[in-house]
Amino acid sequence: MPNMNDDRTHVQEFFTARAADWDSRFPDDGPAYAAAVAELVLREGDRVLDAGCGTGRALAPLRAAVGASGVVLGADLTPAMLQAAVRAGRNRDGWLLLADVAALPLRSESLDAVFAAGLIAHLPNPAENLQELARVVRPGGRLALFHPIGRAALAARQGRQITSDDLRAEPNLRPLVGGSGWTMTSYVDEDDRFLALAVRES
């Protein structure tokens, strides 16, 4: 059985080493984030979590979508990423939480939606972790699993091949999401974005 603390430490080390220049490495992702947030169809006053928020690039479009009366939370496991979010002024758009998405310090059914950019590949126990995201979302609430480039483009950037066991492949992701309290409603995997949307089951 994998050691949760080892998984957490590995993720923290990976992102701590990259936090300082994360935004400068991917300066053109803003429109893709905004377009993905728009597909969550958030309403004024909604409560939304950016799970694994990193440097907080989704917080401004999330805040714009829910308005001043809404609640925007950004949770991340890596202090250096949250510090980078603060340096960029993104804490003005949402509350930042140093928290593991595997055990969120939030009440059950307290949110309307979860946005998760690049998160799924870093989850130590994807089924359990998606269940935890489902726990904090009300029935009928929404989930967006997003990446600003698609699986093939990401693999090419990383110098690797896509394999059939890729968690984000639709035949793998759909049953995973479906067995974790969600119903997948759409799946897009194109060069310029990856976006899977799901609705919390009642």
Disulfide bonds with the S-S distance in Angstrom:
none
